[in-house]
């Protein structure tokens, strides 16, 4: 069963430009509406099917963060695995529906919560929806994940791992379809048919663990990297906020603008998403979360 509580503070959460990637009863956002697409339906279905009794809320100024928890059992129950995704989309003059960035991440997070509902795992798993990941709030105190990570540190919470689910729906089998920031282009494949796990030096152990779990259970290509945080492109999502609080965190991504041509454009729509491969990635991530939460390698459903 998933549990939640509530923390209140001043000011409402704001969805920039009304372009929230997904909205439903568990993610109230002013001016937002659910997609008329398979991804959108899966988001709303996951919310209702999981039947979460409530969501905790961390709210300060304009920023609100919502989460639900699957309680752990045993000696490790006081440790957390955070599975998060931002549910806002970028505000542009032309508009950006945010199908890949980041409704795919939000849909994946909700699907994982649904799949793990009722599971008994050693560590507590917290599923989080972040607002304000996009500019102008990115890397500021109003970024939703910054608020959440700071609150966890202030509470003395023991976070064993954080997964940031970021733009997960673009894949291609064409040679040359994948680009990288330097120096990754020297070592990694040029075909955009894989999902990437990106940590930093301090998160190397959980990056290796996450990639290993994914490769054991998913029939899907994957790549992993844990470079220094200063390398370009590695901190461009909510995992960065947890790095700032010295928590181990990994971004799971299709690499966004390094392969996706419709990043932050009006053409970031559901039709551009590779739904079949997105579903296969979520299959593998289910087992990744189980293992990070202390489940046995052979566990799972």
FIPARO-923357 format. One record per residue (C-alpha): x, z, y. Coordinates in steps of 0.25 Angstrom, whole numbers, always signed. Example, Ala and Ser with C-alpha at 12.3 -4.5 7.8 and 13.67 -1.06 7.14 Angstrom:
// FIPARO-923357
<<+49, +31, -18>>,
<<+55, +29, -4>>,
END
This chain:
// FIPARO-923357
<<+0, +0, +0>>,
<<+5, -3, +14>>,
<<+4, +8, +24>>,
<<+5, +8, +40>>,
<<+3, +17, +52>>,
<<+3, +15, +67>>,
<<+11, +18, +79>>,
<<+6, +16, +92>>,
<<+12, +13, +106>>,
<<+9, +6, +119>>,
<<+6, -9, +120>>,
<<+1, -20, +111>>,
<<+8, -29, +102>>,
<<+9, -43, +108>>,
<<+9, -56, +101>>,
<<+16, -66, +110>>,
<<+8, -78, +114>>,
<<-2, -75, +103>>,
<<+7, -83, +93>>,
<<+7, -72, +83>>,
<<+11, -78, +69>>,
<<+0, -70, +62>>,
<<-10, -60, +65>>,
<<-20, -53, +57>>,
<<-26, -38, +56>>,
<<-12, -33, +53>>,
<<-5, -40, +65>>,
<<-15, -39, +77>>,
<<-9, -48, +88>>,
<<-16, -51, +100>>,
<<-20, -66, +101>>,
<<-15, -70, +87>>,
<<-22, -76, +76>>,
<<-20, -79, +61>>,
<<-15, -92, +57>>,
<<-24, -102, +50>>,
<<-13, -105, +40>>,
<<-8, -101, +26>>,
<<+2, -92, +32>>,
<<-8, -86, +42>>,
<<-18, -83, +31>>,
<<-7, -77, +22>>,
<<-4, -67, +34>>,
<<-18, -63, +36>>,
<<-20, -62, +21>>,
<<-8, -53, +19>>,
<<-13, -44, +29>>,
<<-26, -42, +23>>,
<<-22, -42, +9>>,
<<-11, -32, +11>>,
<<-22, -23, +16>>,
<<-12, -14, +24>>,
<<-19, -2, +29>>,
<<-12, -2, +43>>,
<<+1, -7, +50>>,
<<+10, +2, +57>>,
<<+13, -1, +72>>,
<<+25, +1, +80>>,
<<+21, -2, +95>>,
<<+29, -2, +108>>,
<<+26, -9, +121>>,
<<+21, -23, +116>>,
<<+27, -22, +102>>,
<<+20, -18, +90>>,
<<+25, -19, +76>>,
<<+16, -18, +63>>,
<<+20, -14, +49>>,
<<+14, -9, +36>>,
<<+22, -2, +25>>,
<<+22, -2, +10>>,
<<+27, +12, +7>>,
<<+39, +14, -2>>,
<<+40, +23, -14>>,
<<+51, +32, -19>>,
<<+64, +36, -12>>,
<<+65, +24, -4>>,
<<+51, +24, +2>>,
<<+57, +29, +15>>,
<<+65, +16, +17>>,
<<+59, +3, +23>>,
<<+59, -11, +20>>,
<<+53, -18, +33>>,
<<+47, -32, +31>>,
<<+44, -38, +45>>,
<<+40, -51, +52>>,
<<+37, -54, +66>>,
<<+22, -59, +69>>,
<<+24, -65, +83>>,
<<+28, -79, +86>>,
<<+36, -84, +98>>,
<<+29, -87, +111>>,
<<+32, -101, +116>>,
<<+25, -110, +127>>,
<<+20, -119, +116>>,
<<+16, -108, +106>>,
<<+22, -105, +92>>,
<<+12, -101, +81>>,
<<+24, -94, +73>>,
<<+20, -99, +59>>,
<<+35, -98, +54>>,
<<+40, -88, +65>>,
<<+34, -79, +61>>,
<<+21, -80, +53>>,
<<+29, -83, +41>>,
<<+36, -70, +42>>,
<<+24, -62, +45>>,
<<+16, -69, +33>>,
<<+28, -65, +24>>,
<<+28, -51, +28>>,
<<+13, -49, +26>>,
<<+14, -56, +13>>,
<<+25, -47, +8>>,
<<+17, -35, +12>>,
<<+5, -40, +4>>,
<<+14, -43, -8>>,
<<+20, -29, -8>>,
<<+8, -21, -5>>,
<<+6, -11, -16>>,
<<+20, -12, -21>>,
<<+29, +0, -24>>,
<<+42, -1, -18>>,
<<+53, +9, -15>>,
<<+55, +6, +0>>,
<<+44, +5, +10>>,
<<+41, -9, +15>>,
<<+36, -11, +29>>,
<<+30, -24, +33>>,
<<+31, -26, +48>>,
<<+25, -36, +58>>,
<<+34, -38, +71>>,
<<+29, -43, +84>>,
<<+38, -48, +96>>,
<<+49, -54, +87>>,
<<+49, -67, +96>>,
<<+55, -69, +110>>,
<<+54, -63, +120>>,
<<+54, -50, +112>>,
<<+64, -54, +102>>,
<<+76, -44, +101>>,
<<+69, -35, +112>>,
<<+62, -21, +111>>,
<<+49, -28, +110>>,
<<+52, -35, +97>>,
<<+43, -29, +86>>,
<<+54, -27, +76>>,
<<+63, -20, +86>>,
<<+52, -10, +88>>,
<<+50, -8, +73>>,
<<+65, -7, +70>>,
<<+67, +3, +81>>,
<<+55, +11, +77>>,
<<+60, +11, +62>>,
<<+74, +16, +67>>,
<<+68, +27, +76>>,
<<+60, +32, +64>>,
<<+72, +32, +55>>,
<<+66, +22, +46>>,
<<+75, +18, +34>>,
<<+73, +3, +34>>,
<<+80, -3, +21>>,
<<+77, -17, +25>>,
<<+70, -26, +35>>,
<<+65, -40, +32>>,
<<+61, -49, +44>>,
<<+53, -61, +39>>,
<<+55, -72, +49>>,
<<+51, -86, +49>>,
<<+49, -89, +34>>,
<<+42, -102, +33>>,
<<+51, -114, +36>>,
<<+59, -121, +24>>,
<<+64, -134, +22>>,
<<+72, -142, +11>>,
<<+78, -152, +21>>,
<<+94, -151, +22>>,
<<+98, -147, +36>>,
<<+85, -140, +39>>,
<<+92, -126, +40>>,
<<+100, -122, +52>>,
<<+108, -109, +55>>,
<<+115, -101, +65>>,
<<+130, -102, +64>>,
<<+136, -98, +54>>,
<<+125, -99, +44>>,
<<+125, -114, +44>>,
<<+139, -113, +37>>,
<<+134, -105, +25>>,
<<+119, -108, +23>>,
<<+110, -119, +18>>,
<<+105, -130, +27>>,
<<+92, -132, +20>>,
<<+80, -123, +25>>,
<<+74, -120, +12>>,
<<+78, -105, +11>>,
<<+74, -91, +17>>,
<<+85, -83, +24>>,
<<+88, -68, +24>>,
<<+95, -64, +36>>,
<<+101, -50, +38>>,
<<+113, -45, +46>>,
<<+126, -38, +41>>,
<<+119, -24, +40>>,
<<+108, -30, +32>>,
<<+116, -38, +22>>,
<<+112, -29, +10>>,
<<+97, -31, +12>>,
<<+99, -46, +15>>,
<<+106, -48, +2>>,
<<+95, -39, -5>>,
<<+84, -48, +1>>,
<<+91, -61, -2>>,
<<+93, -56, -16>>,
<<+79, -52, -18>>,
<<+74, -65, -13>>,
<<+83, -73, -21>>,
<<+79, -66, -34>>,
<<+64, -67, -32>>,
<<+61, -80, -23>>,
<<+63, -94, -27>>,
<<+67, -98, -13>>,
<<+80, -101, -6>>,
<<+86, -89, +2>>,
<<+98, -87, +11>>,
<<+104, -73, +16>>,
<<+113, -69, +27>>,
<<+117, -56, +33>>,
<<+127, -60, +45>>,
<<+130, -52, +57>>,
<<+118, -50, +66>>,
<<+125, -57, +78>>,
<<+124, -71, +70>>,
<<+114, -80, +77>>,
<<+100, -80, +71>>,
<<+101, -68, +61>>,
<<+93, -58, +70>>,
<<+82, -67, +75>>,
<<+70, -59, +69>>,
<<+65, -45, +67>>,
<<+76, -40, +58>>,
<<+85, -40, +70>>,
<<+77, -28, +75>>,
<<+80, -20, +62>>,
<<+95, -24, +63>>,
<<+95, -17, +77>>,
<<+91, -4, +70>>,
<<+101, -5, +59>>,
<<+91, -9, +49>>,
<<+94, -19, +38>>,
<<+85, -31, +40>>,
<<+84, -46, +35>>,
<<+77, -58, +41>>,
<<+70, -67, +31>>,
<<+68, -81, +37>>,
<<+68, -96, +36>>,
<<+78, -95, +48>>,
<<+67, -99, +58>>,
<<+73, -109, +69>>,
<<+85, -112, +60>>,
<<+75, -121, +51>>,
<<+61, -120, +57>>,
<<+59, -131, +67>>,
<<+46, -125, +73>>,
<<+52, -112, +76>>,
<<+45, -106, +89>>,
<<+37, -119, +91>>,
<<+22, -122, +91>>,
<<+25, -129, +77>>,
<<+28, -116, +70>>,
<<+14, -117, +63>>,
<<+10, -114, +49>>,
<<+11, -128, +44>>,
<<+26, -127, +46>>,
<<+28, -116, +36>>,
<<+32, -118, +22>>,
<<+22, -109, +16>>,
<<+26, -111, +1>>,
<<+41, -107, +4>>,
<<+37, -95, +13>>,
<<+28, -90, +2>>,
<<+41, -91, -8>>,
<<+49, -83, +3>>,
<<+38, -72, +3>>,
<<+39, -71, -12>>,
<<+54, -68, -12>>,
<<+52, -59, +0>>,
<<+42, -50, -8>>,
<<+53, -47, -18>>,
<<+64, -45, -6>>,
<<+55, -34, +0>>,
<<+53, -28, -13>>,
<<+68, -27, -16>>,
<<+71, -22, -2>>,
<<+60, -11, -4>>,
<<+67, -6, -16>>,
<<+59, -14, -27>>,
<<+66, -18, -40>>,
<<+71, -32, -41>>,
<<+61, -35, -52>>,
<<+49, -29, -44>>,
<<+39, -38, -37>>,
<<+26, -45, -39>>,
END
